[in-house]
């Protein structure tokens, strides 16, 4: 755990040619999950949380981290599994920042960080359907065995909890800006369909011709 905490900041600043780094963890099962290290602030043991009345069912409470109130999301429950058991001593909290908001994801055992090439990242199999919570899958080898790693679509998890406003205010959306933007081409690249949809929802108000891609290779 301490080695992961000490290297998250360093690893988010690493620039590899067409590479990314993934933080691997479990959700109290044998399956291995991952999220992009770039969005990870830190990994901590589960602190005391306070349940807030009327909060979303996937939010187990709010934790105070260095004076900041951070919502804690049960990632296991959020992606369709039975709720986590808070008394499980192996559980950890992954503190992340998405869309300028900070949140903690309750997970099981945190394993390690891997550095892998984008060529090793594949879209989820079509057999899982469009309602899944994956952006991609990859594979790792441990003791001569190959394991599937499922990369979680965190943006989708958050979008089902937080109602993001993708509209552009009238102060920004003026005639001069529209006249400059209308008809121009813009490329959106993100492995999360939810993230692409959010960006597209904002940029479409500018009259742009939007091209979407899952990755740089596409």
Secondary structure, 3 states (H helix, E strand, C coil): CHHHHHHHHHHHCCCCCCEEEEEEEECCCCCEEEEEHHHEEEEEECCCCECCCCCCCCEEEEEEECCEEEEEEEHHHHCCCCCCCCCCCCCEEEEEEECCEEEEEEECCEEEEEEEEHHHCECCCHHHCCCCCEEEEEEEEECCEEEEEEEECHHHHHHCCCCCCCCCCCCCCCHHHHHHHCCCEEEEECCCHHHHHHHHHHHHHHCCEEEEECCCCC
